[in-house]
Amino acid sequence: MDGGVCSARQNRRGTVVSHTAPNEGGGNGGTTERPSAAFERAVVAYTHGNFALAVSHLRLLERDADAGHAVIDARHAALRGALAARAGNWTECCDWYIRTLVPSEAAGARSPEPTEPCHNDDCTSPVGNRCGQCSRWFCAAHGAESADEVSRCGPCLDVVVHNLVQAAILADRVEAAAEALTPWAGATNSATAQALLACIAPERAVGLGEQIAVLDAFVPDRRKALVLYRASTTLADMDLERVSVPIPGAPYSPFPELHEWLRPWKARGLSRAGRHTEAWQVRYEDWRARPVDTAAAHALAVEALRVFADGTETDDRTRLDAARQGMACWAMVLHSTTYWQELARRSENPWTSDERQTASDAVVERIRQALRDDDRAAERTVVDSLELAWDVELAAASGLAGAAATADSEWPFQASGDFSFGPGFLDLLRSAEAPWEALVEEIHGWVSDAGRSGGETGERLRDLMSPEGRYTMLLETGRFDQAIAALEAGTTVERRARGDAEPPQGPQRVLGAALVARAHDRVKSKRWSDAVRDFEDAAAAGASLTLHEEEIGRAGLQAGHALVRNRVRPDWQAYVGLLRRALALAPEDEELKRNLAVGCVHLGKHAQQQGDRDKARARFSQAYELDSSNETAVAALNEADTRWAEDLLEKQPSSELMRAIVALRRVLDRDAAFRPARKALATVLYERSLDVALSGARTEATGLMREARGLLEPGSDDWVPGWGPKEDIANGLCERAFPVDVFDEDDLRDTIDVIAVARTYEVLPGLADEQAALLAHLVGLLCQNGDYDEAIQLVRRCPRDAEDRSGLDRAIAEAYAGRARRRLDEGDITAAHSDVRAVCKYDPTHPLALFGPGESDQLW
């Protein structure tokens, strides 16, 4: 097999290691001994890339060797080592390469022939030894012999020791590899073995000379692997600096997992070279590997702010990302006890609390000044400023430890005092991906629980850690206008009904809190109207005002007094409107109600002066509802309600009786001695009693009349001594019945019906004669219309106690006479004669001139 064939194998951690297959001889100074057929087949399979088949053939030989039928020589071990490297089995690879360097039974012992040349084609020196691996001859300059008298040509030795060292590094078998290399390091022409031994075991290479020249001659990937290993072993600054020095012009590329521990040194080298952005990227990778490590966070904070502030980075977005990372990490670091303990350890001087605070304040102020200068240069608004974000981060980190100490739920971190941070650090932690994303969600849940617990510290922390934390900071520092303007510009305020069970969330909740805070500030500065307006807007945003009703009432009263006091023309309309708005926000404020009632009374009196009685009555009613103890409001409302009831009865006496009764009863509930209302209600009840009597409800009618009599004072114009409710009803019905139009049939009928009802309550003197006279008139009208049958029936309705019924009798006689004539015309002689007899009964003096004159009449 050709010794120049190389195989590049990727190990499990991503490091590329080169392995070379052994030389199988034949090409240059071949061997006199033919390998076994099985080994030849293994070599052929390896050459064609069929590595599994090659391993199978070699294992057959190994089984024969165990049985004593074959010998495992150096070339077999070298091929097995190369195959193990391809499979990533570094322990097995290391074992086989060690076996390649130890004495073997397969090498020939004969002396060289004078004609046999050195394996190096350009060499003319006489050969002196034979390679125990490839069986080629070599001179003293192109080969070596170990202290164990094992001979190897230069190419075989170099390949094996390189592969052995790299496999030992990856398999953690360095001691075994160093032991195998030691016999070769002292040999002549074994510079490679000496250099490698100096890299992996410097103590074994003492006295072998400086190996730097040999190291520089290695191919880059091998040299890098060995130098990395030496740096990881010694951890000497010189070795670490050497391996981490940046290559000029080469772009930065992330470290593989195998060399993560070198990131801080790489970042330091990049930073010293002025490549701060690349150094920041390395620091960020290092932080992502251990995001809750204070040292990693501090390194990232320093490098991020360096990128932001040094002026070499031109991309604004990159600078802003660096600034946010720097702020988040610095806030975390400054609130970490580990950081200050490490500073004390390195300075060998314990820090007092005052010294620590002074140093922390100095760092905070330097960062704030840099952020402020950049905000000014970029013309950022207060809400979008980096300085405000820095304040939020600091405030949240400062409050987190206190909330963790008092919260009911368990803090996600064991050492809460050593890990305080703000919302920016949580966003940064989320970028570290799993498992930190789950931790971020757990922290958010814990913060929400702390906020819901009702404690002031928990609520403040929840607000600071929310996306609206910057607005919370503006409110805490009294910058209400900026916060409200920014929130209103980006928030669609939804008007919410008072008492809405669902509390507002997100920006709308913060907007409500901001408006409440500004309203309180305006109360302090005596800007009363503006304060009321802010409270209104806060309620519209869903803020609860239950705890602020005292300030609302005070602001409303003071704003209202400014409209009416010390003015030539007080603006009572505006006064009432403003106090009504305030009362809507503080409905339980009694002082507001009393003052609003005064304003309503003034508006009611003004409406009275303008002749608008309905409006005046409405204002007085509002005043009474607000303050029932206001005597002026009570008196004005009583007067207005009484007048309204009287006007109602004048315009619509029948249909609106009940409305009038209800209104007047309310007046008497407020003031039972109010005479105008008593008289008006008595009148209304009197009329209502008569209506109910006509409907047939005797008990109700009597009760209403009795109530009406109770409202009248003895000696008044409407008082009739000795009468009871029945006499009043009868008398009232009679009064309602007269006067009557005797020529109107409907009027006559109604009057007769009313008198009939009145007689059921009380028989008044002369009423029977009046009823008989009315019946006579009605009979006459019916006769004129030819309704003789109905007219004759009306005689039954004549009261028996009527003393003068002559008019009715004559009318009835006339009705019979008319019907007799009609029956005669119809040919009903018998019925006609009967009616004539009735005529004679009721009015004997009737001329009986129904059918013509005298004796020619057939009836006579």
Salt bridges, closest charged atoms under 4 A:
GLU24 OE1 - ARG75 NH1 3.93
GLU40 OE2 - ARG34 NH2 2.86
GLU62 OE2 - HIS76 NE2 3.05
GLU62 OE2 - ARG80 NE 2.68
ASP73 OD2 - ARG75 NE 2.70
GLU92 OE2 - ARG80 NH1 3.18
ASP95 OD1 - ARG173 NH1 2.74
GLU116 OE2 - ARG110 NH2 2.97
GLU175 OE1 - ARG204 NH2 3.88
ASP216 OD1 - ARG242 NH2 3.67
ASP239 OD2 - ARG230 NE 3.67
GLU241 OE2 - ARG272 NH1 3.00
GLU260 OE2 - ARG263 NH2 3.88
GLU278 OE1 - ARG275 NH2 2.67
GLU285 OE1 - ARG263 NE 3.37
ASP286 OD2 - ARG290 NH2 2.66
ASP293 OD2 - ARG290 NH1 2.94
GLU303 OE2 - HIS276 ND1 3.64
GLU303 OE1 - ARG306 NH1 3.16
ASP310 OD2 - HIS276 NE2 3.67
GLU342 OE2 - ARG345 NH2 2.31
GLU342 OE2 - ARG346 NE 2.92
GLU365 OE1 - ARG368 NH1 3.21
ASP373 OD1 - ARG376 NH1 3.19
ASP374 OD1 - ARG319 NH2 2.84
ASP374 OD2 - ARG380 NH2 2.80
ASP375 OD1 - ARG380 NH1 2.74
ASP384 OD1 - ARG470 NH1 3.20
GLU387 OE2 - ARG368 NE 3.83
GLU387 OE2 - ARG372 NH2 2.80
ASP391 OD1 - ARG368 NH2 2.49
ASP427 OD1 - ARG430 NH1 3.28
GLU433 OE1 - ARG288 NH2 3.53
GLU441 OE2 - ARG430 NH2 3.82
ASP449 OD1 - ARG452 NH2 2.37
ASP463 OD1 - ARG462 NE 3.44
ASP463 OD1 - ARG509 NH1 2.84
GLU476 OE2 - ARG460 NE 2.54
ASP481 OD1 - ARG518 NH1 2.89
ASP500 OD2 - ARG496 NH2 3.79
ASP530 OD2 - ARG527 NH2 3.09
ASP530 OD1 - ARG533 NH1 2.72
ASP534 OD2 - ARG518 NE 2.90
ASP534 OD2 - ARG522 NH1 2.95
GLU536 OE2 - ARG581 NE 2.90
GLU590 OE2 - LYS593 NZ 3.73
GLU591 OE1 - ARG594 NH2 2.51
GLU639 OE2 - ARG643 NH2 2.79
ASP641 OD1 - ARG617 NE 2.48
ASP641 OD2 - ARG670 NH2 2.69
ASP647 OD2 - ARG613 NH1 2.80
GLU656 OE1 - ARG659 NH1 2.97
GLU687 OE1 - ARG736 NH2 2.65
ASP691 OD1 - ARG736 NH1 2.62
GLU707 OE1 - ARG665 NH2 2.95
GLU713 OE2 - ARG675 NE 3.67
ASP728 OD2 - ARG709 NH1 2.62
GLU745 OE2 - ARG749 NH2 2.90
ASP753 OD1 - ARG797 NH2 3.07
ASP789 OD1 - ARG819 NH1 2.95
ASP789 OD1 - ARG822 NH2 3.67
GLU790 OE2 - ARG749 NH2 2.60
ASP801 OD1 - ARG759 NH2 3.28
ASP809 OD1 - ARG805 NE 3.30
GLU814 OE1 - HIS846 NE2 3.17
ASP835 OD1 - ARG819 NH2 2.98
ASP835 OD2 - ARG823 NH1 3.18
